[in-house]
Structure formats: C-alpha cells, structure tokens
Amino acid sequence: MAYRSWLFVPGDSMAKMEKAAGSEADALILDLEDSVAAGAKPAAREAAAAFLGRPAPMARFVRVNALDTGLAEADVAAVQPAQPDGYVLPKCAGPEDVETLARLIDAGGTGGQPILPIATETPRAVQALMARDWTHPRLVGLSWGAEDLAAELGALSNKDAKGRFHSPFVLARDAMLMAARAAGVPAIDTVYTDFRDPGGLDAEARAALEVGFAGKLAIHPAQCATINQTFTPSEDSLAWARAVVAAMEAAGGGVAQLHGRMLDQPHLKQARALLARAGRD
C-alpha cells in the first residue's frame, strides 16, 4: 500500500502516540531516535511496544536508531514481538544498510516487515543515491531529510529567505527521487517544519507532487489532512486518466488523440499510475 502521510510521534510518550492514533495519518512513525533522549530510550522501546499491542486505524512503523549507534538491534528486539507494520531507518548510507536492518528484523523468526530508509542525511548517502542501485525486496519507499544533512555539511540553513531549499538540498532530494523511482518504490518528501503554516505546507507538498513524489513526512497531526488531500488524485485528473486509457485502447496502442493533443505510451503510463494511486486501475 502507498501511504500519503507519515506522521512522526515520539516513542517515549504514550499520550502523544494515543493522540496520533486519532489523526488522519496514513502511517505513524513511532520514533525511538531523535525525539528521544539517550537516557529515555529503554523506556521508549517499552512504550512503543505497548502501543503497538493496542489497535489503531492506520499503519504503524518504528524509527530505530541509526545502525552505527549500536542501538538498533535493541530497538528491533524490543518492538518486534509486537509486530509493527514496518521500520524507518535513519542515516541510511546505502542498500547494504537496508539489508543489515532486514536481517535484524528477521533474526527473531517473525520478520518480513518493509523498510523506509531516510537516505540523504549524510554526504556519503547522497553519493550512494547517485551511484548505486537501491532496489531491495523490503523497500516500501525512500525518503530524505534536510536537517541532519545541514549539520553534516556545516550549513547555517537548508532554506533561503523565501523558504526554498538551497542547492545542495535540492540535489539530495532529486537524487533520492531518482533512486526511488529506479528501485520501483514511492518517493516520500521530507517534513515541513513550520506546522503553523498550512499554506507553506500545501505549496511544498504540491511542488513535490508535481515532480513525482507520492507522499510526505509530517511532524504534527494537523499536517496530515493537507498532505492527504494533495497526494490524492483529483476527480479532474482521474477523468483525464480514464479518457487517456480509453483513447489508447481504442487506438490499439501506438498513438492516439485526445482533445486535439497527441497521446503516446508515456501518457498511458502516467494515466495508469494515477488510476492505480486512486485504487481505480
């Protein structure tokens, strides 16, 4: 299933996880990494596992700590018995990290869950996105993060005064998008950090949609409705897609015409992708 909105929730707060379960998020990310202090991580693992044992209307993923911290194995061991729907891997430097996490998940014999790597948080990861094939059977998508990359680069900011990403971060985003599509999985856009600015969120989400992203990370429950609306195909776009499919089928493949415009196989592929996203293929 393709998830449009992915909501981060601190894994050490049962109250916040319960509140998030009432949100419009397609998927929750129970965070054991950045939002949890070092001394609180054991308690966060227990709280996340307990929350996973309760029913919720959406998918629930767990963001483990980065592999190089030595904490990921304990994270997985603590929550895997509760069977999360998947895992989010931060600081992912390459496809070999995806395989390492997959093996940790499977070690208990009840694994198989998908993985969403956050794959631009270091310069090495950005290099790998441009040079490596990220295809892996456990990928549910690829995402990216600008905050950690800014710290790694020594950047003072990742956006300019108008809220546009600086060029190194555009490069990282584009590389992740290309790697995701080459691997045949959805590309998930990074968070919009000002949760009090719904207009800015809407503009950034629409810009991501226009270049091929399929969803967006969120840091506040109020952001999920906007994200879902943006990444749900409109009735006009679905009508166009159905008309394209019909015209191409009537033409027997090759090329066709619709409203005075030439159609060919790329248009058919785009139309079918829209219908598939809406569950109407």
N, C-alpha and C positions, 0 to 999 in steps of 0.2 A: 504494500500500500504506500502511496505517496502522501507524505504529511506536509501540509502547508505551513503551519505554525508550530514552532518548537519552543516551549517556554522553560527557561531555566528557573529552578527552585532550589534554595539552599537545603541540602540534605540533613542539616542538623536542626531543622525547625519543623516539627510535626504540624504546628499551626499553619505555617505557610504552605506546606505540602497539601494539607486538607483544603485550604482556601483555593489553591491552584487546581484542585480536582473539580472545583465548581466553575472553572473558567471555560472559555471557548477554544482552548488549545487543542490541536490535533494530537500533540505528543508533549509530555512533560519530560524534562531532563533533571533528574534528581542529582544535584551537584555535590560531589564529595571533594572537589578540587578547590578552585579559587575562592569560593564563597565560604569556605570552612577553615577556621584557624587550625594550626597544626595540632594543638592540644585537644581539639574537639573532634578530630577525625574518627577515633574509635566510636564515640557516641553517635556521630553522624551515620556511620555504617549501620549501627543497630536501628536507628530511627528510620533510615531509608528502607531497610529490610522489613521493619514492622509496617511501614506504609504500603509497601508492595504486597503485603499479606491481606490488605483490605481492597474491596472492589473500587474501581474507578472507571469513568466512562471513556477515557482516552488511553492511548499507549503510554507506557512509562519506560523511559530509558534511564540509565545511570551513567553520569560522567565520572569516570575513575580518575585518579591522579596519573600524571604522566609516567610513562614507563621508567624513565631514568631517576625517578624519586625513590624507587623501591617500595612504593605503597600500593601499586596497582594490584598486585597479587592478593594482598589482604583485603582490598576493596571488593574484588570479584568473589573471593571466598566467603565474605560476609553476606553479600546480597544474592549470590547465585541460587541458593536454596529457595529463595522467594520468587525466582523465575521472572526477572524483568523482561520487558519486550525487546530490549536491546541495550547497547552500550555506546557511549560517546567517548572517543579517545582524543584527549588534548595533546598538543605538542607533537603531533604525528609527523615524523620526519620522512616517511616513505612506506611503500607497501609492505616491507618486512615488519614494520611496527604493527600493521593490521594483523599480519599472520601471528605475531607474538601474542597479541591480545586474544585472538581467536583460540590459541592453544591454552591460554589461561582459563578462558571461559569453558572450554571443553574438558579441562582436567578433572572435574568432578563427575563427568559422565552424563550430565544433564544439560549440555550446552546447545550450540547451534544458533544462538541469537545473532541478529545482524549488528553491524558496527557502523557508526557515523564518525569518521575521523574529522578533526579540525586541523586542516593541513597547511596552514600558511603562517604559523606562529613563530617560525624561525627562518632565517635566510636559507638554511640548508633544505628546509621543507619546500620553499618556493623553487629552489633549483630542481628538486626532485619532481615537482609537479610538471616542470617543463621538459624534463629529460627521461622520465620513467613512465612505464605503463602501470597504472594503479588498479587495473582490473583485479577483482578478488570476489569469490563467491559470497562472501559475507557482507559486502558493502551494501548499505541501504541508501547511501548518498555520500557526498563530500561537502564539507563546509569550510569556512575560513574565519579568521579572527584578526582584527586590526590592532587591538590593544597590546597584546603580547609582542606582536611584530614591531610595533613602535618602540617598545622598550628594548628589544634586541638590536634595533637599528640605531638607537640613541636619538630618535626623533623627538622633537618637542611636542608635536601634534600629528595626528594622522589625517586631519581635515583642515581645509583653509577657512578663511573668514566667512565664506558663503556656504559652508557645510559640505563641500565637495572633497572627496578623498584626494590626497596628494598622490603624485605619480607612482611612487613605489608600492602604494597600497592598491592602486588600480591595476598595476602589473600583477600583484599577488592574487587579486580577485579574478582577473581574467585567466591567469594560469590555472587556478582551481576550477573555473568553469570549463575550460577546455579539457582538463584531466577527467572531470566528472563525466562529461559527455562522451569522451573517448572510452571510458570504462562502462558506459551504458547505464549510469545511475543519475538520479536527480542532483542538481547543484542547489545548495541551500545558502542563502545570503546571510551575512553576519548581522549582529544586533544593531539596532538603532538606539543609542544610549540615552537620549532625552525622552523619557516616557511621558513627559508632559507636553510633548509637541506632536500631536496626531497628524498634523498637516505635513510635517517633515518626514514622519514615518511613511505616510501614504506616498509621498513623492519618491522616496528612496526605494520603497517596495515596487512601485510601478516601473521605475527605471531598471530595477533588477529583472522584473518580469519581461521587459521588452528585449533584453539580450539573452534570455534563455534560462533564468533561474526558476525553480519550481516551488520555492518556499523561503521562509526567513526565520532566523532565530529571534526570540523575544526575551526581554528581561522583566516584563510586567504583564499581569493578566489583561490589563486594558488594551494592550497592543494586539492581542490575538484576533479580535474581530476584524480589525483593519487588514491585517495580513491575510486572513482567510478570504475576505472579500476580494482583495487584489488578485490572489492566486486562484480564484475560482473563475473559470471562463464565463464571460457574459453571454446572454442569450443571442446578442447580435453576432458574436464571434462563432458561437455554435451553429447558428443558421448559415453563416458563411461556410463553415467547415462541412456541413451536410450538403450544401449546394456544390462545393468543390468535389466531394466524393461522388455525388450523383453525376456530375458532368463528366468526370474522368471515366466512370464506369460506363456511361452511355457512349463515350468515345472509344471504348475498348482499349484504354491505355494510351501511351504516347502523349499527345497533347489534346487540349480542349479549349473552349472559350467560355467565359462567364462574365456577363455584363460588359462585354467588349474588351476583356482582357484575356491574354493568353495564359493558359494553365499548363504546367508540366509536372513531372514527378516530385520535385521539391515542394510544390504547393500541396500535392496529395499527401506527402509525408507530414507536412505541417498540420494539415486538416485532421488527419488521423490521430496525431498526437494531442490535439485539442480535445477531440471526442473521447480519447482514452482518459485524459485528465478528468473529464466530467463523468466518466463511467458510462458513456453512451456509445462506445465503439461497436 
